[in-house]
Amino acid sequence: MSVDISQMSLDQYLPVLLFILVGIAIGIIPQVLGYILGPNRPDAEKNSPYECGFEAFEDARMKFDVRYYLVAILFILFDLEIAFLIPWAVAFSDIGMTGFLAGVVFLAILTVGFAYEWKKGALDWE
């Protein structure tokens, strides 16, 4: 049983087109509403250096300390590892002893990695 392309009509693509349009609208409409309705009251405190540690409005190609990248990478690493625990916790009653032990091994590896980074001083902010 083969499908002849000439028999396919454009109405079969309507759900795909609607899906794309709704996705674009969900991405753009909140940004436009925030820009139009949001307050715009800049002051010196808002424009001062924040967590990044350097002036907010300078050359985008300026050099800055690699520790910012290190902290960001460590945050993503540990955040994703913790996110892997959510399905494990949801299915905790169904996984049995094997699943429990696999989770304990995962947490042990996570703890060893965290202790290693702590000992190396990657979490110290000088």
MARBA-3410 file (N, C-alpha, C, O; in Angstrom, 1 decimal):
126
0.8,-1.2,0.0,0.0,0.0,0.0,0.9,1.2,0.0,1.6,1.5,1.0 ~ 0.9,2.0,-1.1,1.7,3.2,-1.2,0.8,4.4,-1.3,-0.3,4.3,-1.7 ~ 1.4,5.5,-0.8,0.6,6.7,-0.9,1.1,7.6,-2.1,2.3,7.8,-2.2 ~ 0.2,7.9,-2.9,0.5,8.8,-4.0,0.6,10.2,-3.6,-0.3,10.7,-3.0 ~ 1.7,10.9,-3.9,1.9,12.3,-3.4,0.9,13.2,-4.0,0.5,14.2,-3.4
0.4,12.9,-5.2,-0.6,13.8,-5.8,-1.9,13.7,-5.1,-2.7,14.7,-5.3 ~ -2.2,12.7,-4.4,-3.5,12.6,-3.6,-3.4,13.4,-2.3,-4.5,13.6,-1.8 ~ -2.2,13.7,-1.8,-2.1,14.5,-0.6,-2.6,15.9,-0.8,-2.2,16.5,-1.8 ~ -3.4,16.4,0.1,-3.8,17.8,-0.1,-3.2,18.7,0.9,-2.6,18.2,1.9 ~ -3.3,20.0,0.7,-2.7,20.9,1.6,-3.3,21.0,3.0,-2.7,21.4,3.9
-4.5,20.5,3.1,-5.2,20.6,4.4,-4.5,19.6,5.4,-4.8,19.7,6.6 ~ -3.7,18.7,5.0,-3.0,17.8,5.9,-1.9,18.5,6.6,-1.4,18.1,7.6 ~ -1.4,19.6,6.0,-0.3,20.4,6.5,-0.8,21.5,7.5,0.0,22.2,8.1 ~ -2.1,21.7,7.6,-2.7,22.8,8.4,-2.4,22.6,9.9,-2.0,23.6,10.5 ~ -2.4,21.4,10.5,-2.0,21.3,11.9,-0.6,21.7,12.1,-0.2,22.2,13.1
0.3,21.3,11.2,1.7,21.6,11.3,1.9,23.2,11.2,2.7,23.7,12.0 ~ 1.2,23.8,10.3,1.3,25.2,10.2,0.8,25.9,11.4,1.4,26.9,11.9 ~ -0.3,25.5,12.0,-0.9,26.0,13.2,0.1,25.8,14.4,0.2,26.7,15.2 ~ 0.7,24.7,14.4,1.6,24.4,15.5,2.8,25.4,15.4,3.2,25.9,16.5 ~ 3.3,25.6,14.2,4.4,26.5,14.1,4.0,28.0,14.4,4.8,28.7,15.1
2.8,28.4,14.0,2.4,29.7,14.3,2.1,30.0,15.8,2.5,31.0,16.3 ~ 1.5,29.0,16.4,1.3,29.1,17.9,2.6,29.1,18.6,2.8,29.9,19.6 ~ 3.6,28.3,18.2,4.9,28.4,18.8,5.6,29.7,18.7,6.2,30.2,19.6 ~ 5.5,30.3,17.5,6.1,31.6,17.3,5.4,32.6,18.1,6.0,33.5,18.7 ~ 4.1,32.6,18.2,3.3,33.5,19.0,3.6,33.4,20.5,3.7,34.5,21.1
3.8,32.2,21.0,4.1,32.0,22.4,5.5,32.6,22.7,5.7,33.0,23.8 ~ 6.4,32.6,21.7,7.7,33.1,21.9,7.8,34.6,21.8,8.6,35.2,22.5 ~ 7.0,35.2,21.0,7.1,36.6,20.7,6.1,37.5,21.5,6.6,38.6,22.0 ~ 4.9,37.1,21.7,3.9,37.9,22.4,4.3,38.3,23.8,4.2,39.5,24.1 ~ 4.8,37.4,24.6,5.3,37.9,26.0,6.4,38.9,25.9,6.5,39.8,26.8
7.3,38.7,25.0,8.4,39.7,24.9,7.9,41.1,24.4,8.3,42.1,25.0 ~ 7.0,41.1,23.5,6.4,42.4,23.1,5.6,43.0,24.2,5.7,44.2,24.4 ~ 4.8,42.2,24.9,4.0,42.8,26.0,4.9,43.3,27.1,4.6,44.4,27.7 ~ 6.0,42.6,27.4,6.9,43.1,28.4,7.6,44.4,28.0,7.9,45.2,28.8 ~ 7.9,44.5,26.7,8.6,45.7,26.2,7.6,46.9,26.3,8.0,48.0,26.6
6.4,46.6,25.9,5.4,47.7,25.9,4.9,48.1,27.3,4.9,49.3,27.6 ~ 4.6,47.1,28.1,4.0,47.4,29.4,5.0,47.5,30.6,4.6,48.0,31.6 ~ 6.2,47.0,30.3,7.2,47.0,31.4,7.7,48.4,31.7,7.8,49.3,30.8 ~ 8.0,48.7,33.0,8.6,50.0,33.3,10.0,50.1,32.8,10.7,49.2,32.8 ~ 10.3,51.3,32.5,11.7,51.6,32.0,12.2,52.8,32.8,12.1,53.9,32.4
12.8,52.5,34.0,13.3,53.5,34.9,14.8,53.2,35.2,15.1,52.7,36.4 ~ 15.7,53.4,34.3,17.1,53.0,34.6,17.7,54.0,35.6,17.3,55.2,35.6 ~ 18.5,53.5,36.5,19.3,54.4,37.4,20.7,53.8,37.6,21.0,52.8,37.0 ~ 21.5,54.5,38.3,22.9,54.1,38.5,23.0,52.8,39.2,23.9,52.0,38.8 ~ 22.1,52.5,40.1,22.2,51.2,40.8,21.9,50.0,39.9,22.5,49.0,40.0
20.9,50.2,39.0,20.6,49.1,38.1,21.7,48.9,37.0,21.9,47.7,36.6 ~ 22.3,49.9,36.7,23.4,49.8,35.6,24.8,49.5,36.2,25.7,49.4,35.5 ~ 24.9,49.3,37.5,26.2,49.1,38.1,26.5,47.6,37.9,25.7,46.8,37.6 ~ 27.8,47.3,38.1,28.2,45.8,38.0,27.4,45.0,38.9,27.2,45.3,40.1 ~ 27.0,43.8,38.4,26.2,42.9,39.2,27.1,41.7,39.5,28.2,41.8,39.8
26.5,40.5,39.3,27.2,39.3,39.5,28.3,39.0,38.6,29.2,38.2,38.9 ~ 28.3,39.6,37.4,29.3,39.3,36.4,30.6,39.9,36.8,31.7,39.4,36.3 ~ 30.7,41.0,37.6,31.9,41.5,38.1,32.6,42.6,37.3,33.7,43.0,37.6 ~ 31.9,43.0,36.2,32.5,44.0,35.3,31.4,45.0,34.9,30.2,44.6,35.0 ~ 31.8,46.1,34.4,30.8,47.1,34.0,29.9,46.5,33.0,30.3,45.8,32.1
28.6,46.9,33.1,27.6,46.3,32.2,27.7,46.9,30.8,27.3,46.1,29.9 ~ 28.1,48.1,30.6,28.0,48.7,29.3,29.4,49.0,28.8,29.8,50.2,28.8 ~ 30.2,48.0,28.4,31.5,48.2,27.9,31.7,47.4,26.6,30.7,46.9,26.1 ~ 32.9,47.3,26.1,33.1,46.6,24.9,32.8,45.1,25.1,33.2,44.5,26.1 ~ 32.1,44.5,24.2,31.7,43.1,24.3,32.9,42.2,24.2,32.8,41.0,24.6
34.0,42.6,23.6,35.1,41.8,23.4,36.2,41.9,24.5,37.3,41.5,24.3 ~ 35.8,42.6,25.6,36.8,42.7,26.7,37.1,41.4,27.3,36.3,40.5,27.3 ~ 38.3,41.2,27.9,38.7,40.0,28.5,38.2,40.1,30.0,38.3,41.1,30.6 ~ 37.8,38.9,30.5,37.5,38.8,31.9,37.9,37.4,32.4,38.2,36.5,31.6 ~ 37.9,37.3,33.7,38.4,36.1,34.4,37.7,34.8,34.0,36.5,34.8,33.8
38.4,33.8,33.8,37.9,32.5,33.4,37.1,31.9,34.5,36.4,30.9,34.2 ~ 37.2,32.3,35.7,36.4,31.8,36.8,34.9,31.9,36.6,34.2,31.1,37.1 ~ 34.5,32.9,35.9,33.1,33.0,35.6,32.6,31.8,34.8,31.5,31.3,35.0 ~ 33.4,31.4,33.8,33.1,30.3,33.0,33.1,29.0,33.9,32.2,28.1,33.7 ~ 34.1,28.9,34.7,34.2,27.7,35.6,33.0,27.6,36.5,32.4,26.5,36.6
32.5,28.7,37.1,31.4,28.6,38.0,30.1,28.3,37.2,29.3,27.5,37.7 ~ 30.0,28.8,36.0,28.8,28.5,35.2,28.8,27.0,34.8,27.8,26.4,34.8 ~ 30.0,26.5,34.4,30.0,25.1,34.0,29.7,24.2,35.2,29.0,23.2,35.0 ~ 30.3,24.5,36.3,30.0,23.7,37.5,28.5,23.8,37.9,27.9,22.7,38.3 ~ 27.9,24.9,37.8,26.5,25.0,38.1,25.7,24.2,37.2,24.8,23.4,37.6
26.0,24.2,35.9,25.2,23.4,34.9,25.4,21.9,35.2,24.5,21.2,35.1 ~ 26.7,21.6,35.5,27.0,20.2,35.7,26.2,19.6,36.9,25.5,18.6,36.8 ~ 26.3,20.3,38.0,25.6,19.8,39.2,24.1,20.0,39.1,23.3,19.2,39.7 ~ 23.6,21.0,38.4,22.2,21.2,38.3,21.6,20.1,37.4,20.5,19.6,37.8 ~ 22.3,19.7,36.4,21.7,18.6,35.5,21.8,17.3,36.3,20.9,16.4,36.1
22.8,17.1,37.0,22.9,15.8,37.8,21.8,15.7,38.8,21.2,14.6,39.0 ~ 21.5,16.8,39.4,20.3,16.8,40.4,19.0,16.6,39.6,18.1,16.0,40.2 ~ 18.9,17.2,38.4,17.7,17.0,37.6,17.5,15.5,37.3,16.3,15.1,37.1 ~ 18.5,14.7,37.2,18.4,13.3,36.9,17.8,12.5,38.1,17.3,11.4,38.0 ~ 17.8,13.2,39.3,17.2,12.5,40.5,15.7,12.6,40.5,15.1,11.8,41.2
15.1,13.5,39.7,13.6,13.6,39.8,12.9,12.4,39.3,12.0,11.9,40.0 ~ 13.3,11.8,38.1,12.6,10.6,37.7,12.8,9.5,38.7,12.0,8.6,38.9 ~ 14.0,9.4,39.2,14.4,8.4,40.2,13.5,8.5,41.4,13.0,7.5,42.0 ~ 13.3,9.7,41.9,12.4,9.9,43.1,11.0,9.6,42.8,10.3,9.1,43.6 ~ 10.5,10.0,41.6,9.1,9.7,41.2,8.8,8.2,41.2,7.8,7.8,41.6
9.7,7.5,40.6,9.6,6.0,40.4,10.2,5.2,41.6,10.4,4.0,41.4 ~ 10.5,5.9,42.7,11.2,5.2,43.8,10.5,4.0,44.3,11.2,3.0,44.6 ~ 9.2,4.0,44.4,8.5,2.8,44.9,8.5,1.6,43.9,8.3,0.5,44.3 ~ 8.7,1.9,42.7,8.6,0.9,41.6,10.0,0.3,41.2,10.0,-0.7,40.5 ~ 11.1,0.9,41.6,12.4,0.5,41.0,13.0,-0.6,41.8,13.9,-1.3,41.3
12.6,-0.9,43.0,13.2,-2.0,43.8,14.6,-1.7,44.3,15.1,-0.6,44.2 ~ 15.2,-2.7,44.8,16.5,-2.6,45.4,17.6,-2.2,44.4,18.5,-1.5,44.7 ~ 17.5,-2.8,43.2,18.5,-2.5,42.2,18.5,-1.1,41.8,19.5,-0.4,41.7 ~ 17.3,-0.5,41.6,17.2,0.9,41.3,17.7,1.8,42.4,18.3,2.9,42.2 ~ 17.4,1.4,43.6,17.8,2.1,44.8,19.4,2.2,44.9,20.0,3.2,45.1
20.0,1.0,44.7,21.4,0.9,44.7,22.1,1.7,43.5,23.1,2.4,43.7 ~ 21.4,1.7,42.4,21.9,2.5,41.2,21.9,4.0,41.6,22.8,4.8,41.3 ~ 20.8,4.4,42.3,20.7,5.8,42.7,21.8,6.2,43.7,22.3,7.3,43.7 ~ 22.0,5.3,44.7,23.1,5.5,45.7,24.4,5.6,45.0,25.2,6.5,45.4 ~ 24.7,4.8,44.0,26.0,4.9,43.3,26.1,6.2,42.6,27.2,6.9,42.6
25.0,6.6,42.0,25.0,7.9,41.3,25.3,9.0,42.3,26.1,9.9,42.0 ~ 24.6,9.0,43.4,24.8,10.1,44.4,26.2,10.0,45.0,26.8,11.1,45.3 ~ 26.8,8.8,45.1,28.2,8.7,45.6,29.2,9.4,44.6,30.1,10.1,45.0 ~ 29.0,9.1,43.3,29.8,9.7,42.3,29.7,11.2,42.3,30.6,11.9,42.1 ~ 28.4,11.7,42.4,28.2,13.1,42.5,28.9,13.7,43.7,29.4,14.8,43.6
28.8,13.1,44.8,29.4,13.6,46.0,30.9,13.6,45.9,31.6,14.6,46.3 ~ 31.5,12.6,45.3,33.0,12.6,45.1,33.4,13.7,44.2,34.4,14.4,44.5 ~ 32.7,13.9,43.1,33.0,15.0,42.2,32.9,16.4,42.9,33.7,17.3,42.7 ~ 31.8,16.5,43.7,31.6,17.8,44.4,32.8,18.0,45.4,33.3,19.1,45.5 ~ 33.2,17.0,46.2,34.3,17.1,47.1,35.6,17.4,46.4,36.4,18.2,46.9
35.8,16.8,45.2,37.0,17.1,44.5,37.1,18.5,44.0,38.1,19.2,44.2 ~ 36.0,19.1,43.5,35.9,20.5,43.1,36.1,21.4,44.3,36.8,22.4,44.2 ~ 35.5,21.0,45.4,35.7,21.8,46.6,37.1,21.9,47.1,37.7,22.9,47.4 ~ 37.8,20.7,47.1,39.2,20.6,47.5,40.1,21.3,46.6,41.1,21.9,47.0 ~ 39.8,21.3,45.3,40.7,22.0,44.3,40.5,23.5,44.4,41.3,24.3,43.8
39.4,24.0,45.1,39.2,25.4,45.2,38.4,26.0,44.1,38.4,27.2,43.9 ~ 37.7,25.2,43.3,36.9,25.7,42.2,35.7,26.5,42.7,35.2,27.3,41.9 ~ 35.3,26.2,43.9,34.1,26.9,44.4,34.4,28.2,45.2,33.5,28.9,45.7 ~ 35.7,28.4,45.4,36.2,29.6,46.2,36.1,30.8,45.3,36.6,30.8,44.2 ~ 35.6,31.9,45.8,35.5,33.2,45.1,36.5,34.1,45.8,36.3,34.5,46.9
37.6,34.5,45.1,38.6,35.3,45.7,38.4,36.8,45.4,39.2,37.6,45.8
END
